[in-house]
Amino acid sequence: MADTYSKKALQQKKAKKKQDKQERREERKTNNDKGKSLEEMTVYLDEYGNITDVPPEKQKRSKIPVQDLPEGAAAAEDREYTGIVSLFFTDKAYGFITEDNTRANIFVHSNKTREPIKEKDRVVYEKEKTPKGYAAINVRKIK
């Protein structure tokens, strides 16, 4: 019994698909990158942060005179900031200070103030990093 045109076309399509799959399989076998050694896959960074394949022991390094190195770590600045108490709940003993420069709201608690404060007071304070953001410490009024 003779095959119809659509049956032949379907068989040809399946045969082509099978052949393409076989070609892809052969190509993957020839271009296999999985067998490389660890040394071939390892890369290093040079002194300027560029990627290179030369290990650090064999790289040329520039010498820096000892006089050019800074002595000790830089001292952290305890800057004082100014702002206005935008909101303060006396019954709950906390509030917020709006910073003059950045307009950021900084949390303040009455335990961290040197003198009692209220809303719309101009204050000077230091910032302390907390898990929830910055908090004001050593808060005092500007007279």
N, C-alpha and C positions, 0 to 999 in steps of 0.2 A: 504494500500500500504506500502511496506517495505522500510525502510530508507537505503540508501546506506552507505558504510563504511566511506566515507569521511564526510557525514552528521553527522553520529554518533560521529566521531572524533572531528568535529567542536563543536558539542553540549557539549561533555565532556570537551573540552578545555575552552569553555565559562563558564561552571559550576565550573571548578577548579579556574578560574580567579575570579569569583564571591565569591567563598568560601575564597580565599586568601585575597580578599579585606575586607570581613567581619572579618577575623581573625586580620588583621592589625587595623581595626577600634576598635575592642575589646581591643587590646593591648594598643592602644593610650588612651583609656578610663581608663584602670587600671594604667598606668604609667603617669598620668596627673600631670605635675609640675606647672600648671598655678594657682592652688588654694593655693599656699604657701603664708604665711603671710610675711609682709615686714621685720619683725625681723629675720625670717628664711633665707631670701635672702640677708641680709645686712652683709657685711664684713668690717673689720677695719684694719688699719696698726698699728703695734706696733712701739716702739721707734727706732727699727733697720730697719724698712721698710718691715718687713715680714707680710704676710696676716694672720689675726686671726679673730675669731668670738667673742672675748671678747671686749666689748666697752672700750674706752679710760679711762673712770672714774674708771673702775675696774682693769685696768692693773697696774702692779708694775713698778715703774720707778726708775732709779738710780739717786741719788743726785749728782750734780756737784758743787764742792766748788766755791764760788764767786771769790776767788783769781785766779782760773784757767781760768776764762773768760777774753777774751781780752777787753781792754778798747777802745771804739769807733771803728769806721770802719777803715779798712786799707786804707791808702792814695793811691790814684791812681797815678801810675808812669807816668810822662811826659817824656818818653824816647826820646832821640834824635837819629835819624837814619842818616846814611850816604849813599850817592849814587852818580850816575853820571847822568847829564841831557842828556837823550838819544835823545830827540826830543823837539824842542821848536820853536813855530811859533811866531816871534816877531810882525808880523802884526795882529795876532789874540790874542796875549798876553796869550797864554797857551801852555803847553807842558807836557812832562812826564819824571819822574825820575826813573831810574832803581835802585832799592834798592840793596846794596852790599850783604847782607846776604841771602835774599830770591829770588833775581832776579825778584821781582814783579815790575810791572809798576805802579807808583803812579802819579796821576794827580796833576799838579801844575798850578796855575794861577798867573799872574804877580802882582795882588793885594796882594797876600800872601807872596811876597818876600820882604826882607829887602833891597836888592840891586839888580840891574839889572843882569840877568843871561843869558847865551847863551848855545848852545849845547856843550857837552863834558866838562862842568864845573863840578868839584867835589863840592858837597854841603852837608850841614848838615841841617836837618829839623825835624819837629815833624809831627806825623800823626793825622788826624782828620777823624772820621767816617762820611761818607755822605751816602745818599740813594743809590748812584750808586757805592759805594766802598770807598776806602781811598783817601784822598786828602792831599797834603803837605801844612803845614803852617809854618810860621816863617823860611822861607828858606833863608840861607845865604851861601856864597861861603867859601870854605876852601882855605886859601892862601898857 
